[in-house]
């Protein structure tokens, strides 16, 4: 579906995080209709919510869609 986020993209981001010891990831190509809750649901398929510290999905107020990227901070 249009709003479905690829699990591959989530896992690729997680793989990058573990290799670089980064605690914050920037996700690109987030489906435009995704909310922070939708992103959390996709992430929870791969990591525990308790490992997530902060999720930011910026919104374009004119189009009422997100801007296609998000930041996720891990504890």
Predicted model as a PDB file, atoms N, CA, C, CB and O in Angstrom, pLDDT in the B-factor column:
MODEL        1                                                                  
ATOM      1  N   UNK A   1       0.829  -1.192   0.000  1.00 44.00           N  
ATOM      2  CA  UNK A   1       0.000   0.000   0.000  1.00 44.00           C  
ATOM      3  C   UNK A   1       0.870   1.251   0.000  1.00 44.00           C  
ATOM      4  CB  UNK A   1      -0.942   0.001   1.209  1.00 44.00           C  
ATOM      5  O   UNK A   1       2.060   1.186   0.311  1.00 44.00           O  
ATOM      6  N   UNK A   2       0.288   2.366  -0.342  1.00 45.00           N  
ATOM      7  CA  UNK A   2       1.028   3.624  -0.445  1.00 45.00           C  
ATOM      8  C   UNK A   2       1.641   4.024   0.891  1.00 45.00           C  
ATOM      9  CB  UNK A   2       0.113   4.737  -0.949  1.00 45.00           C  
ATOM     10  O   UNK A   2       2.732   4.594   0.922  1.00 45.00           O  
ATOM     11  N   UNK A   3       0.958   3.733   1.994  1.00 49.00           N  
ATOM     12  CA  UNK A   3       1.434   4.141   3.309  1.00 49.00           C  
ATOM     13  C   UNK A   3       2.362   3.141   3.976  1.00 49.00           C  
ATOM     14  CB  UNK A   3       0.278   4.387   4.194  1.00 49.00           C  
ATOM     15  O   UNK A   3       2.812   3.375   5.098  1.00 49.00           O  
ATOM     16  N   UNK A   4       2.656   2.037   3.315  1.00 54.00           N  
ATOM     17  CA  UNK A   4       3.485   1.011   3.945  1.00 54.00           C  
ATOM     18  C   UNK A   4       4.962   1.346   3.804  1.00 54.00           C  
ATOM     19  CB  UNK A   4       3.195  -0.363   3.334  1.00 54.00           C  
ATOM     20  O   UNK A   4       5.444   1.645   2.712  1.00 54.00           O  
ATOM     21  N   UNK A   5       5.666   1.292   4.916  1.00 57.00           N  
ATOM     22  CA  UNK A   5       7.099   1.551   4.907  1.00 57.00           C  
ATOM     23  C   UNK A   5       7.825   0.224   4.773  1.00 57.00           C  
ATOM     24  CB  UNK A   5       7.548   2.308   6.193  1.00 57.00           C  
ATOM     25  O   UNK A   5       7.488  -0.746   5.452  1.00 57.00           O  
ATOM     26  N   UNK A   6       8.809   0.182   3.908  1.00 57.00           N  
ATOM     27  CA  UNK A   6       9.563  -1.033   3.669  1.00 57.00           C  
ATOM     28  C   UNK A   6      10.338  -1.453   4.904  1.00 57.00           C  
ATOM     29  CB  UNK A   6      10.505  -0.845   2.500  1.00 57.00           C  
ATOM     30  O   UNK A   6      11.081  -0.656   5.477  1.00 57.00           O  
ATOM     31  N   UNK A   7      10.168  -2.686   5.311  1.00 54.00           N  
ATOM     32  CA  UNK A   7      10.936  -3.210   6.444  1.00 54.00           C  
ATOM     33  C   UNK A   7      12.415  -3.218   6.114  1.00 54.00           C  
ATOM     34  CB  UNK A   7      10.467  -4.627   6.818  1.00 54.00           C  
ATOM     35  O   UNK A   7      13.252  -3.085   7.006  1.00 54.00           O  
ATOM     36  N   UNK A   8      12.747  -3.373   4.831  1.00 57.00           N  
ATOM     37  CA  UNK A   8      14.149  -3.358   4.427  1.00 57.00           C  
ATOM     38  C   UNK A   8      14.787  -2.021   4.750  1.00 57.00           C  
ATOM     39  CB  UNK A   8      14.282  -3.658   2.935  1.00 57.00           C  
ATOM     40  O   UNK A   8      15.928  -1.980   5.209  1.00 57.00           O  
ATOM     41  N   UNK A   9      14.077  -0.928   4.522  1.00 58.00           N  
ATOM     42  CA  UNK A   9      14.656   0.383   4.791  1.00 58.00           C  
ATOM     43  C   UNK A   9      14.859   0.590   6.285  1.00 58.00           C  
ATOM     44  CB  UNK A   9      13.765   1.488   4.220  1.00 58.00           C  
ATOM     45  O   UNK A   9      15.838   1.211   6.700  1.00 58.00           O  
ATOM     46  N   UNK A  10      13.939   0.072   7.098  1.00 55.00           N  
ATOM     47  CA  UNK A  10      14.096   0.169   8.551  1.00 55.00           C  
ATOM     48  C   UNK A  10      15.306  -0.632   8.986  1.00 55.00           C  
ATOM     49  CB  UNK A  10      12.827  -0.328   9.283  1.00 55.00           C  
ATOM     50  O   UNK A  10      16.129  -0.141   9.759  1.00 55.00           O  
ATOM     51  N   UNK A  11      15.427  -1.858   8.501  1.00 54.00           N  
ATOM     52  CA  UNK A  11      16.542  -2.705   8.896  1.00 54.00           C  
ATOM     53  C   UNK A  11      17.872  -2.161   8.389  1.00 54.00           C  
ATOM     54  CB  UNK A  11      16.332  -4.116   8.384  1.00 54.00           C  
ATOM     55  O   UNK A  11      18.886  -2.270   9.079  1.00 54.00           O  
ATOM     56  N   UNK A  12      17.881  -1.582   7.203  1.00 59.00           N  
ATOM     57  CA  UNK A  12      19.119  -0.982   6.688  1.00 59.00           C  
ATOM     58  C   UNK A  12      19.560   0.148   7.596  1.00 59.00           C  
ATOM     59  CB  UNK A  12      18.926  -0.465   5.243  1.00 59.00           C  
ATOM     60  O   UNK A  12      20.750   0.308   7.868  1.00 59.00           O  
ATOM     61  N   UNK A  13      18.602   0.930   8.065  1.00 56.00           N  
ATOM     62  CA  UNK A  13      18.933   2.008   8.995  1.00 56.00           C  
ATOM     63  C   UNK A  13      19.462   1.482  10.303  1.00 56.00           C  
ATOM     64  CB  UNK A  13      17.729   2.870   9.250  1.00 56.00           C  
ATOM     65  O   UNK A  13      20.402   2.047  10.862  1.00 56.00           O  
ATOM     66  N   UNK A  14      18.875   0.407  10.806  1.00 57.00           N  
ATOM     67  CA  UNK A  14      19.326  -0.185  12.061  1.00 57.00           C  
ATOM     68  C   UNK A  14      20.729  -0.765  11.908  1.00 57.00           C  
ATOM     69  CB  UNK A  14      18.347  -1.274  12.525  1.00 57.00           C  
ATOM     70  O   UNK A  14      21.554  -0.658  12.815  1.00 57.00           O  
ATOM     71  N   UNK A  15      20.994  -1.379  10.757  1.00 56.00           N  
ATOM     72  CA  UNK A  15      22.312  -1.946  10.504  1.00 56.00           C  
ATOM     73  C   UNK A  15      23.364  -0.850  10.512  1.00 56.00           C  
ATOM     74  CB  UNK A  15      22.333  -2.698   9.167  1.00 56.00           C  
ATOM     75  O   UNK A  15      24.437  -1.012  11.093  1.00 56.00           O  
ATOM     76  N   UNK A  16      23.053   0.255   9.870  1.00 54.00           N  
ATOM     77  CA  UNK A  16      23.973   1.392   9.836  1.00 54.00           C  
ATOM     78  C   UNK A  16      24.227   1.897  11.245  1.00 54.00           C  
ATOM     79  CB  UNK A  16      23.415   2.525   8.952  1.00 54.00           C  
ATOM     80  O   UNK A  16      25.365   2.219  11.588  1.00 54.00           O  
ATOM     81  N   UNK A  17      23.212   1.971  12.050  1.00 50.00           N  
ATOM     82  CA  UNK A  17      23.344   2.476  13.404  1.00 50.00           C  
ATOM     83  C   UNK A  17      24.285   1.607  14.227  1.00 50.00           C  
ATOM     84  CB  UNK A  17      21.984   2.553  14.073  1.00 50.00           C  
ATOM     85  O   UNK A  17      25.127   2.126  14.960  1.00 50.00           O  
ATOM     86  N   UNK A  18      24.150   0.297  14.112  1.00 54.00           N  
ATOM     87  CA  UNK A  18      24.984  -0.585  14.924  1.00 54.00           C  
ATOM     88  C   UNK A  18      26.430  -0.559  14.462  1.00 54.00           C  
ATOM     89  CB  UNK A  18      24.451  -2.007  14.879  1.00 54.00           C  
ATOM     90  O   UNK A  18      27.333  -0.780  15.270  1.00 54.00           O  
ATOM     91  N   UNK A  19      26.674  -0.294  13.184  1.00 56.00           N  
ATOM     92  CA  UNK A  19      28.039  -0.250  12.676  1.00 56.00           C  
ATOM     93  C   UNK A  19      28.740   1.038  13.077  1.00 56.00           C  
ATOM     94  CB  UNK A  19      28.043  -0.395  11.165  1.00 56.00           C  
ATOM     95  O   UNK A  19      29.940   1.024  13.354  1.00 56.00           O  
ATOM     96  N   UNK A  20      28.028   2.129  13.113  1.00 58.00           N  
ATOM     97  CA  UNK A  20      28.660   3.419  13.360  1.00 58.00           C  
ATOM     98  C   UNK A  20      28.530   3.882  14.809  1.00 58.00           C  
ATOM     99  CB  UNK A  20      28.068   4.454  12.449  1.00 58.00           C  
ATOM    100  O   UNK A  20      29.076   4.923  15.172  1.00 58.00           O  
ATOM    101  N   UNK A  21      27.820   3.129  15.634  1.00 67.00           N  
ATOM    102  CA  UNK A  21      27.562   3.504  17.021  1.00 67.00           C  
ATOM    103  C   UNK A  21      26.749   4.792  17.132  1.00 67.00           C  
ATOM    104  CB  UNK A  21      28.872   3.661  17.766  1.00 67.00           C  
ATOM    105  O   UNK A  21      26.781   5.453  18.170  1.00 67.00           O  
ATOM    106  N   UNK A  22      26.036   5.148  16.097  1.00 65.00           N  
ATOM    107  CA  UNK A  22      25.185   6.336  16.116  1.00 65.00           C  
ATOM    108  C   UNK A  22      23.985   6.079  17.016  1.00 65.00           C  
ATOM    109  CB  UNK A  22      24.724   6.716  14.684  1.00 65.00           C  
ATOM    110  O   UNK A  22      23.497   4.954  17.118  1.00 65.00           O  
ATOM    111  N   UNK A  23      23.526   7.122  17.655  1.00 85.00           N  
ATOM    112  CA  UNK A  23      22.316   6.971  18.460  1.00 85.00           C  
ATOM    113  C   UNK A  23      21.121   7.625  17.788  1.00 85.00           C  
ATOM    114  CB  UNK A  23      22.523   7.566  19.847  1.00 85.00           C  
ATOM    115  O   UNK A  23      19.988   7.438  18.232  1.00 85.00           O  
ATOM    116  N   UNK A  24      21.349   8.381  16.739  1.00 89.00           N  
ATOM    117  CA  UNK A  24      20.259   9.021  16.008  1.00 89.00           C  
ATOM    118  C   UNK A  24      20.338   8.629  14.540  1.00 89.00           C  
ATOM    119  CB  UNK A  24      20.313  10.563  16.168  1.00 89.00           C  
ATOM    120  O   UNK A  24      21.406   8.671  13.928  1.00 89.00           O  
ATOM    121  N   UNK A  25      19.201   8.252  13.987  1.00 89.00           N  
ATOM    122  CA  UNK A  25      19.114   7.923  12.567  1.00 89.00           C  
ATOM    123  C   UNK A  25      18.179   8.897  11.873  1.00 89.00           C  
ATOM    124  CB  UNK A  25      18.630   6.470  12.364  1.00 89.00           C  
ATOM    125  O   UNK A  25      17.174   9.330  12.436  1.00 89.00           O  
ATOM    126  N   UNK A  26      18.526   9.229  10.650  1.00 92.00           N  
ATOM    127  CA  UNK A  26      17.627   9.988   9.792  1.00 92.00           C  
ATOM    128  C   UNK A  26      17.088   9.006   8.753  1.00 92.00           C  
ATOM    129  CB  UNK A  26      18.359  11.223   9.113  1.00 92.00           C  
ATOM    130  O   UNK A  26      17.848   8.408   7.991  1.00 92.00           O  
ATOM    131  N   UNK A  27      15.782   8.852   8.738  1.00 92.00           N  
ATOM    132  CA  UNK A  27      15.143   7.997   7.748  1.00 92.00           C  
ATOM    133  C   UNK A  27      14.685   8.864   6.590  1.00 92.00           C  
ATOM    134  CB  UNK A  27      13.952   7.210   8.363  1.00 92.00           C  
ATOM    135  O   UNK A  27      14.002   9.870   6.782  1.00 92.00           O  
ATOM    136  N   UNK A  28      15.066   8.465   5.393  1.00 93.00           N  
ATOM    137  CA  UNK A  28      14.624   9.168   4.189  1.00 93.00           C  
ATOM    138  C   UNK A  28      13.560   8.332   3.495  1.00 93.00           C  
ATOM    139  CB  UNK A  28      15.820   9.450   3.228  1.00 93.00           C  
ATOM    140  O   UNK A  28      13.403   7.140   3.762  1.00 93.00           O  
ATOM    141  N   UNK A  29      12.835   8.987   2.600  1.00 93.00           N  
ATOM    142  CA  UNK A  29      11.783   8.335   1.817  1.00 93.00           C  
ATOM    143  C   UNK A  29      10.683   7.735   2.689  1.00 93.00           C  
ATOM    144  CB  UNK A  29      12.386   7.253   0.950  1.00 93.00           C  
ATOM    145  O   UNK A  29      10.143   6.671   2.388  1.00 93.00           O  
ATOM    146  N   UNK A  30      10.368   8.427   3.757  1.00 93.00           N  
ATOM    147  CA  UNK A  30       9.238   8.017   4.599  1.00 93.00           C  
ATOM    148  C   UNK A  30       7.964   8.327   3.813  1.00 93.00           C  
ATOM    149  CB  UNK A  30       9.250   8.759   6.011  1.00 93.00           C  
ATOM    150  O   UNK A  30       7.820   9.439   3.305  1.00 93.00           O  
ATOM    151  N   UNK A  31       7.042   7.377   3.701  1.00 93.00           N  
ATOM    152  CA  UNK A  31       5.799   7.654   2.968  1.00 93.00           C  
ATOM    153  C   UNK A  31       5.130   8.928   3.497  1.00 93.00           C  
ATOM    154  CB  UNK A  31       4.826   6.453   3.081  1.00 93.00           C  
ATOM    155  O   UNK A  31       5.035   9.129   4.708  1.00 93.00           O  
ATOM    156  N   UNK A  32       4.674   9.775   2.592  1.00 93.00           N  
ATOM    157  CA  UNK A  32       4.193  11.115   2.923  1.00 93.00           C  
ATOM    158  C   UNK A  32       2.998  11.132   3.880  1.00 93.00           C  
ATOM    159  CB  UNK A  32       3.823  11.830   1.664  1.00 93.00           C  
ATOM    160  O   UNK A  32       2.788  12.124   4.579  1.00 93.00           O  
ATOM    161  N   UNK A  33       2.230  10.078   3.922  1.00 92.00           N  
ATOM    162  CA  UNK A  33       1.060  10.039   4.812  1.00 92.00           C  
ATOM    163  C   UNK A  33       1.396   9.472   6.188  1.00 92.00           C  
ATOM    164  CB  UNK A  33      -0.048   9.211   4.180  1.00 92.00           C  
ATOM    165  O   UNK A  33       0.538   9.451   7.071  1.00 92.00           O  
ATOM    166  N   UNK A  34       2.635   9.011   6.384  1.00 92.00           N  
ATOM    167  CA  UNK A  34       3.038   8.433   7.668  1.00 92.00           C  
ATOM    168  C   UNK A  34       3.045   9.476   8.769  1.00 92.00           C  
ATOM    169  CB  UNK A  34       4.415   7.795   7.556  1.00 92.00           C  
ATOM    170  O   UNK A  34       3.513  10.599   8.578  1.00 92.00           O  
ATOM    171  N   UNK A  35       2.522   9.093   9.919  1.00 92.00           N  
ATOM    172  CA  UNK A  35       2.625   9.919  11.125  1.00 92.00           C  
ATOM    173  C   UNK A  35       3.742   9.326  11.989  1.00 92.00           C  
ATOM    174  CB  UNK A  35       1.247   9.975  11.917  1.00 92.00           C  
ATOM    175  O   UNK A  35       4.286   8.270  11.669  1.00 92.00           O  
ATOM    176  N   UNK A  36       4.074  10.007  13.072  1.00 92.00           N  
ATOM    177  CA  UNK A  36       5.071   9.477  14.005  1.00 92.00           C  
ATOM    178  C   UNK A  36       4.598   8.130  14.561  1.00 92.00           C  
ATOM    179  CB  UNK A  36       5.331  10.485  15.162  1.00 92.00           C  
ATOM    180  O   UNK A  36       5.407   7.228  14.779  1.00 92.00           O  
ATOM    181  N   UNK A  37       3.304   7.998  14.788  1.00 93.00           N  
ATOM    182  CA  UNK A  37       2.743   6.737  15.281  1.00 93.00           C  
ATOM    183  C   UNK A  37       2.935   5.612  14.268  1.00 93.00           C  
ATOM    184  CB  UNK A  37       1.253   6.905  15.599  1.00 93.00           C  
ATOM    185  O   UNK A  37       3.264   4.487  14.643  1.00 93.00           O  
ATOM    186  N   UNK A  38       2.732   5.912  12.991  1.00 93.00           N  
ATOM    187  CA  UNK A  38       2.942   4.914  11.940  1.00 93.00           C  
ATOM    188  C   UNK A  38       4.405   4.469  11.896  1.00 93.00           C  
ATOM    189  CB  UNK A  38       2.518   5.477  10.570  1.00 93.00           C  
ATOM    190  O   UNK A  38       4.697   3.281  11.765  1.00 93.00           O  
ATOM    191  N   UNK A  39       5.310   5.423  12.006  1.00 92.00           N  
ATOM    192  CA  UNK A  39       6.730   5.106  11.994  1.00 92.00           C  
ATOM    193  C   UNK A  39       7.097   4.252  13.207  1.00 92.00           C  
ATOM    194  CB  UNK A  39       7.569   6.394  11.971  1.00 92.00           C  
ATOM    195  O   UNK A  39       7.850   3.286  13.083  1.00 92.00           O  
ATOM    196  N   UNK A  40       6.573   4.603  14.364  1.00 91.00           N  
ATOM    197  CA  UNK A  40       6.817   3.801  15.567  1.00 91.00           C  
ATOM    198  C   UNK A  40       6.324   2.369  15.386  1.00 91.00           C  
ATOM    199  CB  UNK A  40       6.134   4.440  16.782  1.00 91.00           C  
ATOM    200  O   UNK A  40       7.001   1.425  15.793  1.00 91.00           O  
ATOM    201  N   UNK A  41       5.173   2.203  14.791  1.00 91.00           N  
ATOM    202  CA  UNK A  41       4.625   0.862  14.554  1.00 91.00           C  
ATOM    203  C   UNK A  41       5.546   0.049  13.650  1.00 91.00           C  
ATOM    204  CB  UNK A  41       3.220   0.955  13.928  1.00 91.00           C  
ATOM    205  O   UNK A  41       5.771  -1.135  13.899  1.00 91.00           O  
ATOM    206  N   UNK A  42       6.077   0.669  12.612  1.00 90.00           N  
ATOM    207  CA  UNK A  42       6.999  -0.022  11.708  1.00 90.00           C  
ATOM    208  C   UNK A  42       8.294  -0.379  12.429  1.00 90.00           C  
ATOM    209  CB  UNK A  42       7.302   0.849  10.475  1.00 90.00           C  
ATOM    210  O   UNK A  42       8.823  -1.476  12.247  1.00 90.00           O  
ATOM    211  N   UNK A  43       8.802   0.529  13.238  1.00 90.00           N  
ATOM    212  CA  UNK A  43      10.041   0.280  13.976  1.00 90.00           C  
ATOM    213  C   UNK A  43       9.869  -0.810  15.024  1.00 90.00           C  
ATOM    214  CB  UNK A  43      10.521   1.558  14.641  1.00 90.00           C  
ATOM    215  O   UNK A  43      10.789  -1.592  15.265  1.00 90.00           O  
ATOM    216  N   UNK A  44       8.702  -0.866  15.646  1.00 90.00           N  
ATOM    217  CA  UNK A  44       8.450  -1.849  16.706  1.00 90.00           C  
ATOM    218  C   UNK A  44       8.460  -3.287  16.185  1.00 90.00           C  
ATOM    219  CB  UNK A  44       7.116  -1.560  17.373  1.00 90.00           C  
ATOM    220  O   UNK A  44       8.535  -4.225  16.979  1.00 90.00           O  
ATOM    221  N   UNK A  45       8.386  -3.471  14.893  1.00 89.00           N  
ATOM    222  CA  UNK A  45       8.492  -4.813  14.330  1.00 89.00           C  
ATOM    223  C   UNK A  45       9.927  -5.317  14.426  1.00 89.00           C  
ATOM    224  CB  UNK A  45       8.018  -4.826  12.866  1.00 89.00           C  
ATOM    225  O   UNK A  45      10.173  -6.513  14.271  1.00 89.00           O  
ATOM    226  N   UNK A  46      10.879  -4.414  14.682  1.00 87.00           N  
ATOM    227  CA  UNK A  46      12.297  -4.772  14.669  1.00 87.00           C  
ATOM    228  C   UNK A  46      13.036  -4.452  15.964  1.00 87.00           C  
ATOM    229  CB  UNK A  46      12.970  -4.073  13.543  1.00 87.00           C  
ATOM    230  O   UNK A  46      14.034  -5.099  16.283  1.00 87.00           O  
ATOM    231  N   UNK A  47      12.559  -3.468  16.706  1.00 87.00           N  
ATOM    232  CA  UNK A  47      13.214  -3.079  17.956  1.00 87.00           C  
ATOM    233  C   UNK A  47      12.154  -2.821  19.022  1.00 87.00           C  
ATOM    234  CB  UNK A  47      14.107  -1.818  17.752  1.00 87.00           C  
ATOM    235  O   UNK A  47      10.991  -2.559  18.713  1.00 87.00           O  
ATOM    236  N   UNK A  48      12.572  -2.898  20.260  1.00 87.00           N  
ATOM    237  CA  UNK A  48      11.659  -2.625  21.363  1.00 87.00           C  
ATOM    238  C   UNK A  48      11.433  -1.121  21.489  1.00 87.00           C  
ATOM    239  CB  UNK A  48      12.210  -3.204  22.686  1.00 87.00           C  
ATOM    240  O   UNK A  48      12.360  -0.329  21.320  1.00 87.00           O  
ATOM    241  N   UNK A  49      10.212  -0.741  21.783  1.00 86.00           N  
ATOM    242  CA  UNK A  49       9.899   0.678  21.945  1.00 86.00           C  
ATOM    243  C   UNK A  49      10.733   1.315  23.059  1.00 86.00           C  
ATOM    244  CB  UNK A  49       8.410   0.857  22.241  1.00 86.00           C  
ATOM    245  O   UNK A  49      11.008   2.515  23.021  1.00 86.00           O  
ATOM    246  N   UNK A  50      11.131   0.521  24.042  1.00 88.00           N  
ATOM    247  CA  UNK A  50      11.936   1.056  25.147  1.00 88.00           C  
ATOM    248  C   UNK A  50      13.325   1.501  24.697  1.00 88.00           C  
ATOM    249  CB  UNK A  50      12.069   0.013  26.244  1.00 88.00           C  
ATOM    250  O   UNK A  50      14.003   2.227  25.424  1.00 88.00           O  
ATOM    251  N   UNK A  51      13.762   1.075  23.499  1.00 88.00           N  
ATOM    252  CA  UNK A  51      15.069   1.513  22.983  1.00 88.00           C  
ATOM    253  C   UNK A  51      14.960   2.836  22.228  1.00 88.00           C  
ATOM    254  CB  UNK A  51      15.665   0.437  22.062  1.00 88.00           C  
ATOM    255  O   UNK A  51      15.973   3.424  21.850  1.00 88.00           O  
ATOM    256  N   UNK A  52      13.738   3.302  22.011  1.00 89.00           N  
ATOM    257  CA  UNK A  52      13.522   4.554  21.282  1.00 89.00           C  
ATOM    258  C   UNK A  52      13.334   5.700  22.270  1.00 89.00           C  
ATOM    259  CB  UNK A  52      12.292   4.441  20.341  1.00 89.00           C  
ATOM    260  O   UNK A  52      12.530   5.615  23.198  1.00 89.00           O  
ATOM    261  N   UNK A  53      14.075   6.749  22.058  1.00 89.00           N  
ATOM    262  CA  UNK A  53      14.058   7.888  22.960  1.00 89.00           C  
ATOM    263  C   UNK A  53      13.209   9.030  22.399  1.00 89.00           C  
ATOM    264  CB  UNK A  53      15.480   8.368  23.223  1.00 89.00           C  
ATOM    265  O   UNK A  53      12.493   9.701  23.142  1.00 89.00           O  
ATOM    266  N   UNK A  54      13.295   9.248  21.080  1.00 91.00           N  
ATOM    267  CA  UNK A  54      12.669  10.421  20.463  1.00 91.00           C  
ATOM    268  C   UNK A  54      12.398  10.110  19.003  1.00 91.00           C  
ATOM    269  CB  UNK A  54      13.569  11.690  20.604  1.00 91.00           C  
ATOM    270  O   UNK A  54      13.243   9.529  18.321  1.00 91.00           O  
ATOM    271  N   UNK A  55      11.227  10.493  18.520  1.00 92.00           N  
ATOM    272  CA  UNK A  55      10.879  10.350  17.104  1.00 92.00           C  
ATOM    273  C   UNK A  55      10.334  11.679  16.622  1.00 92.00           C  
ATOM    274  CB  UNK A  55       9.838   9.198  16.876  1.00 92.00           C  
ATOM    275  O   UNK A  55       9.428  12.250  17.229  1.00 92.00           O  
ATOM    276  N   UNK A  56      10.902  12.176  15.508  1.00 94.00           N  
ATOM    277  CA  UNK A  56      10.456  13.452  14.950  1.00 94.00           C  
ATOM    278  C   UNK A  56      10.162  13.265  13.471  1.00 94.00           C  
ATOM    279  CB  UNK A  56      11.523  14.567  15.164  1.00 94.00           C  
ATOM    280  O   UNK A  56      11.042  12.903  12.691  1.00 94.00           O  
ATOM    281  N   UNK A  57       8.917  13.516  13.096  1.00 95.00           N  
ATOM    282  CA  UNK A  57       8.485  13.447  11.697  1.00 95.00           C  
ATOM    283  C   UNK A  57       7.948  14.832  11.345  1.00 95.00           C  
ATOM    284  CB  UNK A  57       7.387  12.310  11.464  1.00 95.00           C  
ATOM    285  O   UNK A  57       6.805  15.149  11.673  1.00 95.00           O  
ATOM    286  N   UNK A  58       8.758  15.665  10.680  1.00 95.00           N  
ATOM    287  CA  UNK A  58       8.299  17.027  10.373  1.00 95.00           C  
ATOM    288  C   UNK A  58       7.172  17.033   9.339  1.00 95.00           C  
ATOM    289  CB  UNK A  58       9.467  17.873   9.863  1.00 95.00           C  
ATOM    290  O   UNK A  58       7.140  16.211   8.423  1.00 95.00           O  
ATOM    291  N   UNK A  59       6.253  17.981   9.514  1.00 94.00           N  
ATOM    292  CA  UNK A  59       5.080  18.081   8.655  1.00 94.00           C  
ATOM    293  C   UNK A  59       5.095  19.356   7.847  1.00 94.00           C  
ATOM    294  CB  UNK A  59       3.814  18.008   9.477  1.00 94.00           C  
ATOM    295  O   UNK A  59       5.526  20.406   8.325  1.00 94.00           O  
ATOM    296  N   UNK A  60       4.619  19.260   6.615  1.00 91.00           N  
ATOM    297  CA  UNK A  60       4.414  20.409   5.745  1.00 91.00           C  
ATOM    298  C   UNK A  60       2.984  20.888   6.004  1.00 91.00           C  
ATOM    299  CB  UNK A  60       4.654  20.046   4.210  1.00 91.00           C  
ATOM    300  O   UNK A  60       2.022  20.206   5.652  1.00 91.00           O  
ATOM    301  N   UNK A  61       2.858  22.028   6.602  1.00 89.00           N  
ATOM    302  CA  UNK A  61       1.523  22.520   6.990  1.00 89.00           C  
ATOM    303  C   UNK A  61       0.621  22.818   5.804  1.00 89.00           C  
ATOM    304  CB  UNK A  61       1.659  23.765   7.826  1.00 89.00           C  
ATOM    305  O   UNK A  61      -0.602  22.734   5.912  1.00 89.00           O  
ATOM    306  N   UNK A  62       1.227  23.169   4.667  1.00 92.00           N  
ATOM    307  CA  UNK A  62       0.411  23.480   3.490  1.00 92.00           C  
ATOM    308  C   UNK A  62      -0.232  22.231   2.898  1.00 92.00           C  
ATOM    309  CB  UNK A  62       1.259  24.171   2.432  1.00 92.00           C  
ATOM    310  O   UNK A  62      -1.400  22.259   2.508  1.00 92.00           O  
ATOM    311  N   UNK A  63       0.518  21.146   2.830  1.00 90.00           N  
ATOM    312  CA  UNK A  63      -0.010  19.941   2.182  1.00 90.00           C  
ATOM    313  C   UNK A  63      -0.583  18.942   3.180  1.00 90.00           C  
ATOM    314  CB  UNK A  63       1.077  19.273   1.369  1.00 90.00           C  
ATOM    315  O   UNK A  63      -1.210  17.964   2.772  1.00 90.00           O  
ATOM    316  N   UNK A  64      -0.385  19.161   4.459  1.00 88.00           N  
ATOM    317  CA  UNK A  64      -0.793  18.252   5.545  1.00 88.00           C  
ATOM    318  C   UNK A  64      -0.184  16.861   5.397  1.00 88.00           C  
ATOM    319  CB  UNK A  64      -2.314  18.139   5.589  1.00 88.00           C  
ATOM    320  O   UNK A  64      -0.777  15.872   5.827  1.00 88.00           O  
ATOM    321  N   UNK A  65       0.995  16.785   4.791  1.00 94.00           N  
ATOM    322  CA  UNK A  65       1.764  15.546   4.690  1.00 94.00           C  
ATOM    323  C   UNK A  65       3.086  15.749   5.406  1.00 94.00           C  
ATOM    324  CB  UNK A  65       1.990  15.131   3.200  1.00 94.00           C  
ATOM    325  O   UNK A  65       3.510  16.879   5.646  1.00 94.00           O  
ATOM    326  N   UNK A  66       3.738  14.635   5.745  1.00 95.00           N  
ATOM    327  CA  UNK A  66       5.078  14.805   6.297  1.00 95.00           C  
ATOM    328  C   UNK A  66       6.029  15.193   5.173  1.00 95.00           C  
ATOM    329  CB  UNK A  66       5.561  13.508   7.009  1.00 95.00           C  
ATOM    330  O   UNK A  66       5.642  15.182   4.004  1.00 95.00           O  
ATOM    331  N   UNK A  67       7.247  15.530   5.508  1.00 95.00           N  
ATOM    332  CA  UNK A  67       8.204  16.040   4.524  1.00 95.00           C  
ATOM    333  C   UNK A  67       9.066  14.939   3.917  1.00 95.00           C  
ATOM    334  CB  UNK A  67       9.095  17.080   5.162  1.00 95.00           C  
ATOM    335  O   UNK A  67      10.002  15.231   3.172  1.00 95.00           O  
ATOM    336  N   UNK A  68       8.766  13.681   4.221  1.00 94.00           N  
ATOM    337  CA  UNK A  68       9.460  12.572   3.591  1.00 94.00           C  
ATOM    338  C   UNK A  68      10.701  12.081   4.325  1.00 94.00           C  
ATOM    339  CB  UNK A  68       9.839  12.959   2.234  1.00 94.00           C  
ATOM    340  O   UNK A  68      11.429  11.226   3.820  1.00 94.00           O  
ATOM    341  N   UNK A  69      10.940  12.621   5.516  1.00 96.00           N  
ATOM    342  CA  UNK A  69      12.063  12.139   6.318  1.00 96.00           C  
ATOM    343  C   UNK A  69      11.686  12.194   7.778  1.00 96.00           C  
ATOM    344  CB  UNK A  69      13.341  12.967   6.054  1.00 96.00           C  
ATOM    345  O   UNK A  69      10.698  12.827   8.149  1.00 96.00           O  
ATOM    346  N   UNK A  70      12.477  11.526   8.613  1.00 95.00           N  
ATOM    347  CA  UNK A  70      12.223  11.485  10.038  1.00 95.00           C  
ATOM    348  C   UNK A  70      13.523  11.271  10.782  1.00 95.00           C  
ATOM    349  CB  UNK A  70      11.215  10.387  10.383  1.00 95.00           C  
ATOM    350  O   UNK A  70      14.487  10.748  10.223  1.00 95.00           O  
ATOM    351  N   UNK A  71      13.554  11.673  12.043  1.00 94.00           N  
ATOM    352  CA  UNK A  71      14.697  11.442  12.915  1.00 94.00           C  
ATOM    353  C   UNK A  71      14.242  10.559  14.064  1.00 94.00           C  
ATOM    354  CB  UNK A  71      15.297  12.783  13.439  1.00 94.00           C  
ATOM    355  O   UNK A  71      13.187  10.781  14.658  1.00 94.00           O  
ATOM    356  N   UNK A  72      15.056   9.551  14.368  1.00 93.00           N  
ATOM    357  CA  UNK A  72      14.757   8.645  15.477  1.00 93.00           C  
ATOM    358  C   UNK A  72      16.002   8.551  16.339  1.00 93.00           C  
ATOM    359  CB  UNK A  72      14.308   7.227  14.968  1.00 93.00           C  
ATOM    360  O   UNK A  72      17.086   8.248  15.840  1.00 93.00           O  
ATOM    361  N   UNK A  73      15.852   8.807  17.625  1.00 92.00           N  
ATOM    362  CA  UNK A  73      16.967   8.704  18.563  1.00 92.00           C  
ATOM    363  C   UNK A  73      16.769   7.464  19.415  1.00 92.00           C  
ATOM    364  CB  UNK A  73      17.081   9.979  19.453  1.00 92.00           C  
ATOM    365  O   UNK A  73      15.678   7.195  19.917  1.00 92.00           O  
ATOM    366  N   UNK A  74      17.854   6.714  19.565  1.00 88.00           N  
ATOM    367  CA  UNK A  74      17.842   5.486  20.349  1.00 88.00           C  
ATOM    368  C   UNK A  74      18.583   5.716  21.657  1.00 88.00           C  
ATOM    369  CB  UNK A  74      18.476   4.317  19.558  1.00 88.00           C  
ATOM    370  O   UNK A  74      19.536   6.493  21.712  1.00 88.00           O  
ATOM    371  N   UNK A  75      18.138   5.031  22.714  1.00 83.00           N  
ATOM    372  CA  UNK A  75      18.785   5.175  24.014  1.00 83.00           C  
ATOM    373  C   UNK A  75      20.006   4.307  24.120  1.00 83.00           C  
ATOM    374  CB  UNK A  75      17.825   4.841  25.125  1.00 83.00           C  
ATOM    375  O   UNK A  75      20.675   4.306  25.154  1.00 83.00           O  
TER     376      UNK A  75                                                      
ENDMDL                                                                          
END                                                                             
